[in-house]
Amino acid sequence: MSELKRTPLYDAHVAAGATMVDFGGWEMPIQYPAGILAEHLYDRKHCGIFDVSHMGRILVEGSERVAFLQKVLTSNVAALKPGRAQYCMIPTETGGAVDDAYLYMFEEDKYLLIVNASNTDKDLAHFAKYLPDYDCRLTNITDIYSSIAVQGPDAETILKTLSGGAEITGPRKNDLGEVMMEGHVVRASKTGYTGDPTGWELFIDAKDVRWLWNRLIELGAKPTGLGARDTLRLEAGLPLYGHELGEDASGKEIPIFAVSLARFAVSFKEEKGDFIAKDILAAQRDATEKRIVPIALVDRGVMRAGMEIYAGDRHVGWVTSGTMVPYYVFEGEEPTEKTGKRSIGFAYLDRDVTDGITVDVRGKRLKARLVEKHMDQTGPKYGKAIV
């Protein structure tokens, strides 16, 4: 068994009492002493910080970098301008996902591609099949730069304290910026994996990341582990590779367009040109046999990934992600001190199924229902659970 990798914040996690686990070959915090539920709630009401330094960071350079990326990604890279980022997929030749990713253009002559930690080596091996046809260079800079996600209603106040009042990025989702924070150069992206209306992901030299982590905590942010990161993204309706992307519970490839976010990640514009699996994805756009949808358990219990779903006696799919997720009770636009819990998730279902489903939870068929979404993200400050 190979030795687990560690981010530069490993010692900080251990000192804070985190429970460390193997996550994609990295030793990462699953939770801190307060627990997953408390971390989830603190993020929704205040500010959670996440060590995302394990995510793969790939620098893309060369005179034919745009042509290469247009070939291997689903997004229209030509539309990306300096100061902006875009969500994308890395498609297989058969229309599934090698990975999902984010492409950043901080400067004119290069791109930064962020991929899932467990997929970094696999993604690079996939790209290597196409690189010989292009003047393009890929450099894995995961160990050189570290990254912290700062999410939640208090994120802006905390970050502006560090920047001396300077704006972190522009106001739009996917805006990028470079800002000085107490003498340190920090690159920022107005993105996140929690669904919070306010949040950024920060990139900083690895040698400076411990300073940034400590200062964020001093200003009121709380460390948040992978457990709460999962419940937050699930509530926000965001897919996770290995669950909603990749292969289903039977080992078959999940089509990219089974995921609703594909409509934002895949471009068929003329300037996009040809790309891997373009024709297959165009056919998927009209319909897939199954699709990924949010579901909520009606009966008392907890859904877990891999559980079978039925419509009557007919097996119609599986739970791809599921767990117990906490939420705040709101009065108007403000969260109260009252909280609740509910079992929510994603399901990979036959397209003709719209209601009347049950989930096999340890041999018991529990009622569930399809929902449009689990969370209202339109508020200017708080994300609000839809119960």
VMD Tcl script that draws the C-alpha trace (Angstrom):
set ca {
  {0.00 0.00 0.00}
  {1.44 3.37 -1.02}
  {1.93 6.09 1.57}
  {-0.86 8.65 1.76}
  {-0.13 12.17 0.55}
  {-0.55 15.11 2.91}
  {-1.35 18.75 2.25}
  {0.72 21.54 3.88}
  {-2.17 21.93 6.37}
  {-1.95 18.35 7.68}
  {-0.33 19.38 11.00}
  {-2.98 22.08 11.49}
  {-5.77 19.50 11.09}
  {-4.16 17.09 13.55}
  {-3.56 19.89 16.08}
  {-7.25 20.83 15.82}
  {-8.29 17.27 16.69}
  {-9.51 16.29 13.23}
  {-10.37 12.71 12.37}
  {-8.11 11.92 9.41}
  {-9.07 9.49 6.64}
  {-7.81 8.23 3.28}
  {-9.50 10.30 0.58}
  {-8.31 9.58 -2.94}
  {-4.82 8.80 -1.70}
  {-4.66 11.86 0.56}
  {-4.82 11.93 4.36}
  {-7.61 14.45 4.90}
  {-9.90 15.61 7.75}
  {-13.35 14.01 7.64}
  {-14.49 16.05 10.64}
  {-13.30 18.07 13.63}
  {-14.41 17.55 17.27}
  {-17.65 19.55 16.88}
  {-18.84 17.04 14.27}
  {-20.26 17.09 10.74}
  {-23.69 18.50 11.61}
  {-22.25 21.43 13.58}
  {-19.76 22.20 10.81}
  {-22.53 22.16 8.18}
  {-24.69 24.55 10.20}
  {-21.83 26.94 11.00}
  {-21.04 27.24 7.30}
  {-24.66 28.05 6.45}
  {-24.93 30.74 9.15}
  {-21.36 32.05 9.46}
  {-18.27 30.84 7.57}
  {-16.63 27.49 6.97}
  {-13.13 27.00 5.58}
  {-12.03 23.88 3.72}
  {-8.56 22.60 2.90}
  {-8.87 21.82 -0.81}
  {-5.13 21.66 -1.43}
  {-5.51 18.01 -2.42}
  {-7.40 18.95 -5.59}
  {-5.29 18.52 -8.73}
  {-3.91 21.79 -10.16}
  {-2.65 21.57 -13.74}
  {-1.02 24.50 -15.55}
  {-1.79 24.53 -19.30}
  {0.59 26.44 -21.59}
  {1.78 26.47 -25.21}
  {0.80 28.09 -28.52}
  {-1.95 25.52 -29.15}
  {-3.31 25.40 -25.60}
  {-6.77 26.60 -26.69}
  {-7.05 24.03 -29.47}
  {-5.97 21.26 -27.10}
  {-8.43 22.24 -24.41}
  {-11.24 22.60 -26.96}
  {-10.55 18.99 -27.95}
  {-10.41 17.40 -24.49}
  {-12.94 19.52 -22.57}
  {-16.68 19.99 -23.19}
  {-16.79 23.75 -22.55}
  {-16.16 26.48 -25.11}
  {-12.66 27.50 -24.04}
  {-12.50 30.24 -26.70}
  {-15.23 32.11 -24.81}
  {-13.14 32.30 -21.64}
  {-11.47 35.67 -21.00}
  {-8.84 36.71 -18.44}
  {-10.46 37.08 -15.03}
  {-13.06 34.38 -15.60}
  {-13.50 30.64 -14.92}
  {-15.83 27.98 -16.34}
  {-17.16 24.58 -15.27}
  {-16.46 21.73 -17.68}
  {-16.32 17.98 -18.16}
  {-13.50 15.78 -19.41}
  {-15.45 13.36 -21.65}
  {-14.70 9.75 -22.44}
  {-14.91 8.68 -26.08}
  {-18.26 7.04 -25.26}
  {-19.93 10.07 -23.67}
  {-19.24 9.50 -20.00}
  {-17.04 11.56 -17.71}
  {-13.36 10.94 -17.14}
  {-13.81 13.73 -14.59}
  {-15.49 17.06 -14.05}
  {-13.26 20.10 -13.70}
  {-12.95 23.88 -13.48}
  {-10.89 25.93 -15.94}
  {-9.45 29.26 -14.77}
  {-7.91 32.04 -16.86}
  {-6.03 34.28 -14.44}
  {-3.74 35.56 -17.20}
  {-3.68 35.82 -20.97}
  {-1.14 33.15 -21.91}
  {-2.01 30.19 -19.68}
  {-4.84 28.30 -17.99}
  {-5.24 26.61 -14.64}
  {-7.28 23.39 -14.69}
  {-8.55 22.07 -11.35}
  {-9.52 18.38 -11.26}
  {-10.64 15.95 -8.57}
  {-7.83 14.81 -6.28}
  {-8.30 11.08 -6.82}
  {-8.39 11.58 -10.60}
  {-5.31 13.76 -11.15}
  {-3.01 10.99 -12.40}
  {-5.80 9.39 -14.42}
  {-6.70 12.73 -16.03}
  {-3.08 13.43 -16.96}
  {-2.77 9.96 -18.50}
  {-5.95 10.60 -20.49}
  {-4.65 13.96 -21.75}
  {-1.34 12.35 -22.72}
  {-3.11 10.43 -25.49}
  {-3.97 13.71 -27.26}
  {-1.02 15.95 -26.37}
  {1.32 14.80 -29.20}
  {-0.96 16.50 -31.74}
  {-0.63 19.93 -30.11}
  {2.00 22.43 -29.03}
  {0.77 22.34 -25.47}
  {2.43 21.69 -22.11}
  {0.80 20.40 -18.93}
  {2.50 20.92 -15.57}
  {1.20 19.43 -12.34}
  {1.58 22.26 -9.80}
  {-0.49 20.66 -7.03}
  {2.47 20.67 -4.63}
  {3.50 24.25 -5.40}
  {0.24 26.07 -4.71}
  {-2.29 25.35 -1.98}
  {-5.97 26.17 -1.88}
  {-8.56 27.05 0.77}
  {-12.30 27.41 0.15}
  {-13.92 30.16 2.24}
  {-17.70 29.81 2.19}
  {-20.75 31.24 3.98}
  {-22.43 34.53 4.87}
  {-19.43 35.95 6.76}
  {-16.88 35.08 4.07}
  {-16.81 38.51 2.45}
  {-16.33 40.38 5.73}
  {-13.50 38.07 6.79}
  {-11.68 38.25 3.45}
  {-12.04 42.02 3.16}
  {-10.50 42.35 6.62}
  {-7.44 40.54 5.24}
  {-7.42 42.59 2.02}
  {-7.75 45.93 3.79}
  {-11.15 46.50 2.24}
  {-10.14 45.71 -1.34}
  {-12.60 43.67 -3.40}
  {-11.66 40.01 -3.61}
  {-13.05 39.47 -7.14}
  {-15.79 40.91 -9.28}
  {-19.39 40.30 -8.15}
  {-20.33 37.53 -10.60}
  {-20.01 33.81 -10.11}
  {-16.78 32.57 -11.77}
  {-15.07 35.98 -11.50}
  {-11.35 35.80 -10.70}
  {-9.03 38.23 -8.98}
  {-5.59 38.73 -7.46}
  {-5.42 40.58 -4.16}
  {-2.85 41.38 -1.48}
  {-3.74 40.03 1.95}
  {-1.48 41.38 4.67}
  {1.52 41.28 2.37}
  {0.72 37.94 0.73}
  {-0.36 37.52 -2.90}
  {-3.62 35.56 -3.07}
  {-5.52 34.55 -6.17}
  {-9.26 34.14 -5.72}
  {-12.18 32.67 -7.58}
  {-15.83 33.43 -6.83}
  {-16.71 29.74 -6.85}
  {-17.38 27.03 -4.30}
  {-18.79 23.59 -3.65}
  {-21.28 24.43 -0.90}
  {-24.05 26.32 -2.68}
  {-23.67 29.29 -0.33}
  {-24.63 32.59 -2.01}
  {-21.30 34.00 -0.76}
  {-18.01 32.18 -1.09}
  {-14.57 32.09 -2.67}
  {-11.78 29.63 -3.37}
  {-8.29 30.98 -2.68}
  {-4.94 29.96 -4.19}
  {-1.72 30.76 -2.39}
  {1.91 29.66 -2.37}
  {2.15 26.44 -0.35}
  {4.64 27.98 2.08}
  {2.11 30.68 3.03}
  {-1.04 28.58 3.37}
  {-0.65 27.88 7.11}
  {-0.56 31.64 7.74}
  {-3.76 32.13 5.76}
  {-5.54 29.22 7.47}
  {-4.67 30.53 10.93}
  {-5.73 34.10 10.11}
  {-9.09 32.93 8.76}
  {-9.74 31.08 12.01}
  {-8.69 34.11 14.08}
  {-11.27 36.17 12.18}
  {-14.13 33.78 12.93}
  {-14.07 31.08 10.26}
  {-14.20 27.44 11.37}
  {-12.36 24.48 9.84}
  {-14.76 22.17 8.01}
  {-14.01 18.59 7.01}
  {-14.92 16.38 4.08}
  {-18.04 15.09 5.84}
  {-19.71 18.51 5.96}
  {-18.33 19.35 2.53}
  {-20.33 16.37 1.26}
  {-23.57 17.28 3.06}
  {-23.28 20.90 1.91}
  {-22.74 19.99 -1.76}
  {-25.54 17.43 -1.58}
  {-27.98 19.99 -0.19}
  {-26.86 22.41 -2.92}
  {-27.50 19.81 -5.64}
  {-23.89 19.55 -6.85}
  {-22.65 16.27 -8.35}
  {-19.64 14.34 -7.08}
  {-17.42 12.24 -9.31}
  {-17.73 8.57 -8.35}
  {-21.36 9.09 -7.40}
  {-23.28 11.19 -9.95}
  {-20.50 10.99 -12.55}
  {-18.45 7.98 -13.62}
  {-20.15 4.59 -13.26}
  {-23.50 3.58 -11.78}
  {-24.02 0.89 -9.15}
  {-24.07 -1.83 -11.85}
  {-20.72 -0.70 -13.30}
  {-22.17 0.96 -16.41}
  {-21.00 4.38 -17.55}
  {-23.26 7.28 -16.57}
  {-23.88 9.57 -19.58}
  {-22.75 13.15 -18.99}
  {-26.19 14.53 -19.87}
  {-27.81 12.43 -17.14}
  {-26.55 15.24 -14.87}
  {-28.48 18.52 -15.13}
  {-25.30 20.64 -14.84}
  {-24.21 19.26 -18.22}
  {-26.24 22.01 -19.89}
  {-23.78 24.52 -18.42}
  {-20.68 22.40 -18.99}
  {-21.13 21.28 -22.61}
  {-21.04 23.66 -25.58}
  {-22.09 22.95 -29.16}
  {-21.39 26.45 -30.47}
  {-19.74 26.66 -33.88}
  {-16.53 28.20 -32.49}
  {-16.16 25.25 -30.13}
  {-15.44 22.97 -33.09}
  {-14.96 19.23 -32.80}
  {-14.25 17.58 -29.47}
  {-14.19 14.14 -27.89}
  {-17.63 12.41 -28.06}
  {-19.30 15.50 -29.56}
  {-21.84 13.54 -31.62}
  {-22.63 11.17 -28.76}
  {-23.18 14.06 -26.37}
  {-25.40 15.83 -28.91}
  {-27.63 12.74 -28.97}
  {-27.62 12.59 -25.16}
  {-28.78 16.20 -24.97}
  {-32.19 15.22 -26.34}
  {-32.68 12.39 -23.80}
  {-30.90 9.74 -21.77}
  {-32.54 6.53 -20.57}
  {-31.86 7.50 -16.98}
  {-31.19 10.83 -15.29}
  {-29.83 12.06 -11.97}
  {-32.49 13.77 -9.83}
  {-32.75 15.06 -6.24}
  {-34.85 12.89 -3.91}
  {-35.99 13.17 -0.31}
  {-36.93 10.34 2.00}
  {-40.50 10.62 3.31}
  {-40.41 7.74 5.80}
  {-38.00 7.78 8.71}
  {-34.57 6.43 7.82}
  {-31.33 7.33 6.05}
  {-30.52 6.82 2.37}
  {-27.05 5.75 1.34}
  {-25.30 5.49 -2.01}
  {-25.98 2.21 -3.82}
  {-29.40 1.55 -2.31}
  {-31.95 0.29 -4.85}
  {-35.00 2.32 -5.83}
  {-38.35 0.85 -6.91}
  {-41.57 2.05 -8.54}
  {-43.99 -0.58 -7.34}
  {-42.14 -3.86 -7.87}
  {-40.02 -2.52 -10.72}
  {-36.38 -1.72 -10.05}
  {-35.88 1.75 -11.55}
  {-32.50 2.93 -10.27}
  {-30.17 3.58 -7.36}
  {-29.35 6.20 -4.79}
  {-26.09 7.79 -5.95}
  {-25.59 9.98 -2.87}
  {-27.57 10.11 0.34}
  {-27.25 10.94 4.01}
  {-28.82 12.85 6.89}
  {-28.43 16.61 6.41}
  {-29.15 19.34 9.01}
  {-30.87 22.65 8.32}
  {-31.88 25.89 10.02}
  {-35.50 26.87 10.51}
  {-36.01 30.37 9.09}
  {-38.25 33.23 10.15}
  {-38.53 35.38 7.07}
  {-35.06 35.82 5.63}
  {-33.13 35.11 8.84}
  {-32.18 31.73 10.32}
  {-33.35 31.05 13.88}
  {-31.58 28.92 16.46}
  {-33.96 26.05 15.64}
  {-32.61 23.24 13.51}
  {-33.86 20.03 11.93}
  {-32.55 17.04 10.00}
  {-33.72 15.26 6.86}
  {-32.50 12.43 4.67}
  {-31.88 13.71 1.15}
  {-29.89 12.58 -1.83}
  {-29.54 12.04 -5.55}
  {-31.06 9.17 -7.51}
  {-30.16 7.70 -10.88}
  {-33.62 6.85 -12.20}
  {-35.39 5.63 -15.33}
  {-36.56 8.73 -17.18}
  {-40.26 7.79 -17.07}
  {-40.36 7.68 -13.25}
  {-41.82 10.81 -11.67}
  {-43.38 9.66 -8.39}
  {-44.42 6.66 -6.31}
  {-40.89 5.52 -5.50}
  {-39.49 3.58 -2.55}
  {-35.90 3.09 -1.42}
  {-34.69 -0.28 -0.15}
  {-33.10 0.70 3.18}
  {-31.69 -2.43 4.78}
  {-34.49 -4.61 3.45}
  {-37.32 -2.16 4.13}
  {-39.05 -0.23 1.35}
  {-39.24 3.38 2.54}
  {-41.24 6.03 0.70}
  {-39.35 8.77 -1.08}
  {-40.24 11.57 -3.46}
  {-38.60 13.42 -6.29}
  {-38.02 17.11 -5.59}
  {-36.97 20.01 -7.79}
  {-34.15 20.98 -5.42}
  {-33.14 20.74 -1.77}
  {-32.11 24.34 -1.24}
  {-32.97 27.90 -2.25}
  {-29.73 29.66 -3.21}
  {-31.29 32.92 -4.43}
  {-31.01 34.82 -1.16}
  {-28.30 37.50 -1.01}
  {-26.86 36.17 2.24}
  {-28.18 32.76 3.28}
  {-28.88 29.48 1.55}
  {-32.25 28.23 2.76}
  {-33.25 24.55 2.96}
  {-36.44 23.61 1.15}
  {-38.16 21.16 3.49}
}
mol new
graphics top color blue
foreach p $ca { graphics top sphere $p radius 0.5 }
foreach p [lrange $ca 0 end-1] q [lrange $ca 1 end] { graphics top cylinder $p $q radius 0.2 }
display resetview
